């Protein structure tokens, strides 16, 4: 049985830390969060995974190929560089949404996110790699977004993209997938178990709700980095008019 592995990185006791001994400057917190996410992404992607921003103090990663020991090494690097620490919950399942649910439960079992007693915990189960490992990621973007960017007020375009994001999220979660906004007009959707017709159905639903047309490349491999590369390659083929299709699947051999 092939499975996707999800790791959730959560800052330990972060809320209380931000106001102790007094509220820390907003600019300082934003810089800290951005730099810490960049380091998490670098460490995780070097091992074949991909991290995605959720709430900055919580990061969701597709982590097939990462062991418990890998997570502990990442914790050590964060501790040595930052005034905060992270704990990890790890989960796996045949599809992405249940995998993140199990990862969340594993993390919550270690204690409250605002507990001073919780420190650099790692809890959960990893997937046997590569035998049991499979990651499918869809790279989705908006058709002709420059037409909005060059004409509409920037914040209006931002609102439009967020509406598309919400519509995509609702449609994909209903199919046990996840989706993350990755900047510009791009979205990445861990989507194990979905076929071409499923993704087309999602894109059609979003168009009906928002009036925005989308296209997608989907990649499948044993780890997230390679799956995302294949997905982006498929999307590039559509952008270059090498096909009339709105969805292209590619799989590593």
VOBA-1610 file (N, C-alpha, C; in pm, whole numbers, padded with zeros to 5 digits, always signed):
BEGIN
Unk+00084-00120+00000Unk+00000+00000+00000Unk+00088+00125+00000Unk+00075+00210-00102Unk+00156+00331-00112Unk+00095+00443-00028Unk+00182+00519+00039Unk+00133+00623+00130Unk+00210+00754+00113Unk+00143+00862+00150Unk+00205+00994+00156Unk+00233+01025+00303Unk+00347+01086+00329Unk+00387+01120+00466Unk+00382+01271+00485Unk+00323+01313+00595Unk+00311+01455+00628Unk+00378+01481+00762Unk+00459+01586+00768Unk+00518+01632+00894Unk+00468+01773+00922Unk+00428+01797+01044Unk+00388+01931+01086Unk+00491+01984+01184Unk+00551+02098+01150Unk+00646+02165+01238Unk+00573+02277+01309Unk+00577+02275+01441Unk+00508+02378+01520Unk+00606+02439+01619Unk+00607+02572+01625Unk+00695+02640+01720Unk+00649+02612+01862Unk+00744+02583+01949Unk+00712+02552+02089Unk+00685+02679+02169Unk+00570+02682+02237Unk+00538+02791+02330Unk+00554+02929+02265Unk+00518+02937+02136Unk+00549+03058+02059Unk+00464+03178+02101Unk+00333+03156+02121Unk+00246+03268+02159Unk+00294+03340+02283Unk+00314+03268+02393Unk+00366+03334+02514Unk+00502+03399+02493Unk+00588+03335+02412Unk+00722+03390+02389Unk+00716+03526+02320Unk+00619+03545+02230Unk+00612+03671+02154Unk+00578+03791+02242Unk+00524+03767+02362Unk+00485+03878+02450Unk+00561+03877+02582Unk+00670+03800+02588Unk+00746+03790+02712Unk+00891+03836+02691Unk+00945+03925+02774Unk+00878+03987+02890Unk+00782+04098+02852Unk+00785+04138+02724Unk+00692+04238+02671Unk+00672+04207+02523Unk+00564+04260+02463Unk+00538+04229+02321Unk+00657+04264+02232Unk+00697+04168+02150Unk+00810+04190+02059Unk+00762+04265+01935Unk+00848+04346+01873Unk+00807+04426+01756Unk+00755+04338+01643Unk+00650+04385+01576Unk+00589+04308+01468Unk+00689+04279+01356Unk+00771+04378+01321Unk+00869+04357+01214Unk+00966+04245+01250Unk+01008+04241+01375Unk+01100+04136+01422Unk+01036+03998+01408Unk+00909+03987+01447Unk+00840+03858+01440Unk+00821+03813+01296Unk+00787+03907+01209Unk+00768+03870+01068Unk+00900+03824+01005Unk+01009+03893+01037Unk+01139+03852+00984Unk+01180+03716+01039Unk+01158+03694+01167Unk+01191+03566+01229Unk+01115+03452+01161Unk+00984+03472+01145Unk+00899+03368+01087Unk+00940+03336+00943Unk+00969+03440+00866Unk+01006+03420+00726Unk+01140+03347+00714Unk+01237+03388+00794Unk+01369+03324+00788Unk+01364+03180+00838Unk+01285+03158+00942Unk+01274+03023+00995Unk+01208+02931+00894Unk+01102+02980+00826Unk+01039+02897+00724Unk+01138+02866+00612Unk+01216+02965+00571Unk+01313+02943+00464Unk+01414+02834+00503Unk+01456+02834+00628Unk+01550+02732+00674Unk+01484+02594+00682Unk+01359+02591+00729Unk+01286+02464+00730Unk+01272+02408+00589Unk+01236+02495+00495Unk+01220+02451+00356Unk+01352+02398+00301Unk+01460+02468+00330Unk+01591+02424+00279Unk+01629+02287+00335Unk+01614+02271+00466Unk+01651+02144+00529Unk+01564+02029+00479Unk+01434+02053+00469Unk+01341+01947+00430Unk+01356+01914+00282Unk+01371+02016+00197Unk+01382+01990+00054Unk+01515+01922+00019Unk+01620+01949+00096Unk+01747+01880+00074Unk+01733+01728+00091Unk+01630+01688+00165Unk+01605+01545+00190Unk+01490+01491+00105Unk+01444+01572+00009Unk+01341+01525-00083Unk+01200+01566-00048Unk+01183+01642+00060Unk+01050+01686+00100Unk+01020+01827+00054Unk+00898+01873+00080Unk+00858+02010+00049Unk+00776+02065+00165Unk+00810+02185+00210Unk+00737+02250+00319Unk+00648+02360+00262Unk+00535+02381+00328Unk+00440+02483+00285Unk+00398+02567+00404Unk+00390+02698+00382Unk+00347+02790+00487Unk+00198+02768+00514Unk+00162+02759+00642Unk+00020+02765+00678Unk-00002+02891+00762Unk+00042+02886+00889Unk+00025+03002+00977Unk+00160+03056+01026Unk+00265+03022+00961Unk+00403+03060+00997Unk+00450+02993+01127Unk+00368+02996+01234Unk+00410+02921+01352Unk+00379+02772+01336Unk+00308+02738+01227Unk+00283+02599+01190Unk+00318+02581+01043Unk+00397+02481+01013Unk+00437+02452+00876Unk+00403+02307+00844Unk+00338+02285+00730Unk+00304+02149+00687Unk+00401+02109+00576Unk+00461+01991+00591Unk+00556+01943+00491Unk+00516+01804+00442Unk+00533+01782+00312Unk+00524+01648+00256Unk+00665+01590+00270Unk+00677+01487+00353Unk+00811+01449+00402Unk+00850+01305+00373Unk+00793+01245+00269Unk+00834+01108+00233Unk+00986+01102+00216Unk+01047+01004+00280Unk+01192+00989+00275Unk+01263+01041+00397Unk+01197+01124+00478Unk+01258+01176+00600Unk+01232+01080+00716Unk+01336+01047+00791Unk+01327+00959+00906Unk+01306+01041+01034Unk+01282+00971+01144Unk+01274+01038+01275Unk+01405+01111+01303Unk+01515+01046+01272Unk+01647+01107+01296Unk+01666+01233+01212Unk+01614+01235+01090Unk+01622+01355+01007Unk+01548+01471+01073Unk+01431+01443+01128Unk+01354+01547+01197Unk+01432+01601+01317Unk+01497+01513+01390Unk+01574+01555+01507Unk+01694+01641+01467Unk+01757+01610+01356Unk+01869+01691+01308Unk+01822+01831+01269Unk+01704+01839+01208Unk+01647+01969+01171Unk+01619+02050+01297Unk+01563+01986+01398Unk+01537+02055+01525Unk+01665+02116+01582Unk+01772+02039+01579Unk+01900+02086+01634Unk+01949+02210+01559Unk+01937+02209+01427Unk+01982+02324+01348Unk+01899+02448+01378Unk+01768+02431+01396Unk+01682+02544+01430Unk+01719+02598+01568Unk+01739+02509+01664Unk+01773+02550+01800Unk+01902+02631+01804Unk+01999+02591+01722Unk+02129+02657+01723Unk+02126+02795+01656Unk+02023+02820+01575Unk+02019+02944+01497Unk+01915+03044+01546Unk+01810+02995+01613Unk+01697+03081+01649Unk+01669+03079+01798Unk+01597+03181+01847Unk+01561+03185+01990Unk+01436+03103+02021Unk+01390+03023+01925Unk+01273+02938+01943Unk+01307+02795+01900Unk+01223+02700+01940Unk+01241+02560+01901Unk+01115+02510+01831Unk+01127+02393+01766Unk+01012+02335+01697Unk+00990+02191+01742Unk+00862+02150+01740Unk+00826+02010+01758Unk+00762+01960+01630Unk+00772+01830+01607Unk+00718+01769+01486Unk+00615+01662+01519Unk+00505+01663+01443Unk+00412+01551+01439Unk+00419+01490+01300Unk+00420+01358+01292Unk+00435+01289+01163Unk+00318+01193+01145Unk+00258+01194+01026Unk+00150+01103+00995Unk+00158+01054+00853Unk+00093+00944+00824Unk+00090+00895+00687Unk-00044+00827+00659Unk-00081+00826+00532Unk-00206+00764+00488Unk-00200+00752+00337Unk-00302+00692+00279Unk-00307+00679+00133Unk-00333+00813+00066Unk-00397+00906+00138Unk-00426+01038+00083Unk-00378+01146+00180Unk-00368+01269+00129Unk-00299+01375+00203Unk-00375+01428+00324Unk-00507+01448+00309Unk-00580+01508+00422Unk-00576+01420+00547Unk-00605+01290+00537Unk-00592+01206+00656Unk-00449+01201+00711Unk-00350+01207+00623Unk-00211+01204+00669Unk-00181+01325+00757Unk-00230+01444+00716Unk-00205+01562+00799Unk-00288+01556+00927Unk-00404+01492+00922Unk-00485+01474+01044Unk-00410+01388+01144Unk-00351+01278+01097Unk-00274+01192+01187Unk-00150+01264+01239Unk-00087+01344+01154Unk+00030+01422+01198Unk-00010+01523+01305Unk-00126+01586+01286Unk-00176+01683+01385Unk-00201+01615+01519Unk-00263+01497+01515Unk-00292+01424+01638Unk-00164+01381+01708Unk-00065+01338+01630Unk+00064+01298+01688Unk+00130+01417+01757Unk+00122+01534+01695Unk+00179+01655+01754Unk+00103+01695+01880Unk-00030+01694+01873Unk-00113+01734+01987Unk-00094+01641+02106Unk-00061+01515+02079Unk-00037+01419+02188Unk+00088+01453+02270Unk+00175+01537+02215Unk+00298+01573+02288Unk+00277+01689+02384Unk+00161+01755+02377Unk+00134+01867+02466Unk+00086+01989+02391Unk+00040+02087+02465Unk-00015+02210+02406Unk+00092+02290+02334Unk+00050+02359+02228Unk+00141+02447+02154Unk+00190+02562+02241Unk+00118+02593+02350Unk+00157+02703+02438Unk+00207+02653+02574Unk+00249+02528+02577Unk+00302+02473+02701Unk+00452+02494+02710Unk+00497+02548+02821Unk+00641+02567+02842Unk+00712+02433+02865Unk+00635+02328+02892Unk+00693+02196+02918Unk+00724+02119+02790Unk+00659+02156+02679Unk+00685+02085+02553Unk+00807+02144+02485Unk+00903+02060+02451Unk+01027+02110+02393Unk+01083+02008+02294Unk+01087+02045+02167Unk+01149+01966+02061Unk+01103+01819+02061Unk+00973+01801+02063Unk+00918+01666+02055Unk+00912+01620+01909Unk+00927+01491+01887Unk+00902+01429+01756Unk+00815+01307+01782Unk+00697+01303+01721Unk+00605+01194+01747Unk+00533+01155+01618Unk+00516+01026+01597Unk+00443+00979+01480Unk+00516+00867+01408Unk+00459+00826+01296Unk+00513+00714+01220Unk+00553+00757+01080Unk+00669+00712+01036Unk+00717+00742+00901Unk+00681+00628+00806Unk+00686+00658+00678Unk+00660+00559+00573Unk+00790+00487+00539Unk+00781+00358+00516Unk+00900+00284+00471Unk+00936+00332+00330Unk+01058+00384+00318Unk+01099+00448+00193Unk+01208+00365+00125Unk+01198+00343-00006Unk+01094+00393-00098Unk+00979+00297-00122Unk+00984+00179-00057Unk+00889+00072-00091Unk+00743+00114-00078Unk+00709+00183+00032Unk+00569+00219+00058Unk+00538+00364+00021Unk+00632+00432-00040Unk+00622+00577-00058Unk+00565+00617-00193Unk+00468+00708-00190Unk+00419+00770-00313Unk+00368+00910-00284Unk+00409+01005-00366Unk+00363+01143-00354Unk+00310+01188-00489Unk+00190+01241-00488Unk+00134+01304-00608Unk+00108+01451-00576Unk+00160+01538-00658Unk+00140+01682-00640Unk+00090+01742-00770Unk-00014+01824-00760Unk-00063+01900-00875Unk-00017+02045-00861Unk+00045+02097-00967Unk+00084+02238-00973Unk-00023+02310-01055Unk-00098+02396-00990Unk-00213+02463-01050Unk-00184+02611-01064Unk-00224+02669-01177Unk-00214+02815-01187Unk-00334+02873-01261Unk-00343+03006-01255Unk-00455+03080-01315Unk-00420+03115-01459Unk-00513+03095-01548Unk-00491+03130-01688Unk-00482+03282-01705Unk-00376+03328-01769Unk-00363+03469-01810Unk-00376+03566-01693Unk-00310+03537-01581Unk-00323+03623-01464Unk-00264+03761-01488Unk-00168+03772-01581Unk-00109+03903-01611Unk-00214+04002-01658Unk-00319+03951-01720Unk-00428+04038-01763Unk-00496+04107-01647Unk-00493+04043-01529Unk-00547+04108-01409Unk-00442+04199-01347Unk-00320+04149-01336Unk-00213+04223-01268Unk-00185+04357-01335Unk-00192+04361-01467Unk-00157+04483-01541Unk-00270+04584-01550Unk-00390+04546-01505Unk-00506+04634-01520Unk-00572+04667-01386Unk-00590+04565-01302Unk-00664+04582-01177Unk-00572+04632-01066Unk-00630+04698-00964Unk-00550+04733-00846Unk-00488+04606-00785Unk-00368+04617-00735Unk-00295+04501-00687Unk-00370+04428-00576Unk-00430+04502-00484Unk-00500+04434-00376Unk-00624+04362-00426Unk-00688+04416-00529Unk-00804+04348-00587Unk-00763+04213-00647Unk-00648+04212-00714Unk-00598+04085-00769Unk-00563+03988-00657Unk-00505+04041-00551Unk-00475+03958-00434Unk-00603+03895-00378Unk-00709+03973-00366Unk-00836+03920-00317Unk-00889+03810-00409Unk-00878+03833-00538Unk-00925+03734-00635Unk-00850+03602-00619Unk-00719+03611-00604Unk-00638+03490-00588Unk-00675+03417-00459Unk-00702+03493-00353Unk-00742+03430-00227Unk-00878+03362-00239Unk-00968+03420-00318Unk-01098+03356-00342Unk-01079+03224-00416Unk-00990+03225-00514Unk-00959+03101-00587Unk-00899+02999-00491Unk-00810+03044-00405Unk-00745+02956-00307Unk-00849+02888-00218Unk-00943+02967-00167Unk-01046+02912-00079Unk-01133+02811-00154Unk-01171+02845-00276Unk-01253+02754-00356Unk-01177+02624-00386Unk-01050+02637-00422Unk-00966+02518-00445Unk-00955+02433-00320Unk-00934+02497-00206Unk-00917+02425-00081Unk-01042+02344-00047Unk-01158+02406-00060Unk-01282+02336-00028Unk-01304+02218-00121Unk-01277+02238-00250Unk-01298+02131-00348Unk-01200+02016-00328Unk-01074+02048-00300Unk-00972+01944-00286Unk-00983+01870-00153Unk-01010+01942-00045Unk-01025+01875+00084Unk-01142+01777+00081Unk-01247+01811+00006Unk-01361+01719-00007Unk-01320+01588-00075Unk-01207+01591-00145Unk-01153+01471-00211Unk-01031+01416-00137Unk-01014+01460-00011Unk-00906+01413+00077Unk-00768+01457+00031Unk-00763+01569-00041Unk-00637+01628-00084Unk-00613+01757-00006Unk-00498+01818-00026Unk-00464+01946+00034Unk-00422+02042-00077Unk-00415+02171-00046Unk-00362+02267-00142Unk-00299+02383-00066Unk-00191+02438-00122Unk-00121+02549-00061Unk-00092+02656-00166Unk-00111+02782-00128Unk-00075+02894-00215Unk+00076+02913-00206Unk+00142+02920-00320Unk+00289+02927-00321Unk+00342+03054-00387Unk+00256+03155-00403Unk+00302+03281-00457Unk+00259+03303-00601Unk+00254+03431-00641Unk+00210+03463-00777Unk+00068+03416-00799Unk+00049+03331-00900Unk-00083+03270-00923Unk-00073+03119-00912Unk+00018+03072-00827Unk+00051+02929-00821Unk+00000+02863-00693Unk-00044+02739-00710Unk-00090+02656-00599Unk-00030+02517-00614Unk+00007+02455-00503Unk+00056+02318-00502Unk-00041+02232-00422Unk-00086+02122-00483Unk-00186+02037-00419Unk-00136+01894-00403Unk-00097+01853-00282Unk-00072+01711-00257Unk-00203+01635-00278Unk-00205+01546-00376Unk-00335+01496-00425Unk-00334+01346-00454Unk-00265+01270-00370Unk-00266+01124-00387Unk-00410+01073-00400Unk-00430+00980-00492Unk-00562+00919-00508Unk-00651+00986-00610Unk-00612+01106-00657Unk-00693+01176-00757Unk-00641+01146-00896Unk-00732+01119-00989Unk-00693+01099-01128Unk-00722+01225-01208Unk-00700+01219-01337Unk-00718+01335-01422Unk-00859+01389-01416Unk-00958+01301-01418Unk-01097+01345-01414Unk-01130+01413-01282Unk-01074+01364-01172Unk-01096+01428-01042Unk-01044+01571-01042Unk-00923+01591-01095Unk-00865+01725-01096Unk-00941+01816-01190Unk-00982+01765-01305Unk-01064+01845-01396Unk-01194+01887-01329Unk-01253+01798-01252Unk-01376+01830-01180Unk-01354+01944-01081Unk-01239+01940-01012Unk-01205+02047-00918Unk-01188+02180-00991Unk-01115+02180-01102Unk-01092+02304-01176Unk-01223+02361-01229Unk-01311+02275-01274Unk-01442+02320-01324Unk-01524+02382-01212Unk-01524+02320-01095Unk-01599+02373-00981Unk-01548+02511-00941Unk-01416+02528-00940Unk-01359+02658-00905Unk-01398+02763-01008Unk-01395+02727-01135Unk-01435+02822-01240Unk-01581+02862-01223Unk-01666+02767-01190Unk-01808+02798-01171Unk-01829+02892-01052Unk-01748+02877-00948Unk-01764+02958-00827Unk-01699+03095-00838Unk-01588+03105-00913Unk-01511+03229-00914Unk-01505+03297-01051Unk-01538+03223-01156Unk-01524+03276-01291Unk-01382+03271-01344Unk-01292+03206-01271Unk-01151+03200-01307Unk-01116+03062-01362Unk-01049+03060-01477Unk-01007+02934-01538Unk-00867+02896-01489Unk-00850+02768-01466Unk-00724+02715-01415Unk-00670+02604-01504Unk-00544+02574-01486Unk-00481+02458-01552Unk-00388+02392-01452Unk-00350+02266-01479Unk-00270+02194-01380Unk-00181+02089-01444Unk-00059+02081-01394Unk+00028+01967-01419Unk+00033+01884-01293Unk+00027+01752-01306Unk+00031+01665-01189Unk+00148+01568-01203Unk+00227+01556-01097Unk+00341+01467-01098Unk+00332+01363-00989Unk+00384+01245-01016Unk+00379+01135-00919Unk+00517+01070-00909Unk+00566+01057-00783Unk+00698+00997-00761Unk+00705+00946-00618Unk+00824+00905-00575Unk+00841+00855-00439Unk+00864+00967-00339Unk+00904+01087-00386Unk+00921+01199-00293Unk+00862+01327-00351Unk+00848+01427-00264Unk+00777+01549-00301Unk+00854+01635-00401Unk+00986+01643-00385Unk+01065+01726-00477Unk+01049+01679-00621Unk+01059+01549-00643Unk+01047+01496-00778Unk+00904+01505-00829Unk+00806+01481-00743Unk+00667+01493-00785Unk+00635+01636-00827Unk+00685+01734-00752Unk+00661+01874-00785Unk+00732+01912-00915Unk+00852+01858-00935Unk+00924+01886-01060Unk+00846+01836-01181Unk+00794+01715-01171Unk+00715+01659-01281Unk+00587+01738-01303Unk+00525+01781-01194Unk+00403+01861-01205Unk+00430+01993-01276Unk+00539+02059-01238Unk+00573+02186-01302Unk+00610+02167-01449Unk+00672+02054-01480Unk+00705+02022-01619Unk+00576+02006-01701Unk+00477+01938-01645Unk+00350+01923-01714Unk+00280+02056-01735Unk+00282+02140-01631Unk+00219+02272-01643Unk+00291+02356-01747Unk+00423+02344-01753Unk+00501+02418-01853Unk+00461+02378-01994Unk+00434+02249-02015Unk+00389+02202-02147Unk+00258+02269-02187Unk+00168+02285-02090Unk+00040+02352-02120Unk+00064+02499-02150Unk+00147+02565-02070Unk+00175+02707-02091Unk+00238+02734-02227Unk+00319+02639-02274Unk+00386+02655-02403Unk+00301+02608-02521Unk+00173+02583-02492Unk+00078+02541-02596Unk+00119+02412-02665Unk+00186+02324-02590Unk+00225+02195-02646Unk+00111+02094-02640Unk+00000+02134-02578Unk-00117+02047-02567Unk-00241+02133-02552Unk-00356+02078-02588Unk-00483+02147-02571Unk-00550+02110-02438Unk-00486+02024-02362Unk-00546+01976-02238Unk-00523+02074-02124Unk-00615+02074-02026Unk-00602+02159-01908Unk-00529+02089-01793Unk-00516+01957-01804Unk-00448+01879-01700Unk-00355+01778-01768Unk-00229+01774-01722Unk-00133+01675-01772Unk-00073+01600-01653Unk-00069+01468-01663Unk-00007+01384-01561Unk+00130+01337-01608Unk+00228+01338-01515Unk+00360+01282-01544Unk+00403+01199-01424Unk+00469+01087-01452Unk+00511+00996-01345Unk+00655+00955-01366Unk+00732+00949-01255Unk+00872+00907-01265Unk+00879+00759-01297Unk+00983+00722-01372Unk+00997+00582-01412Unk+01091+00509-01318
//
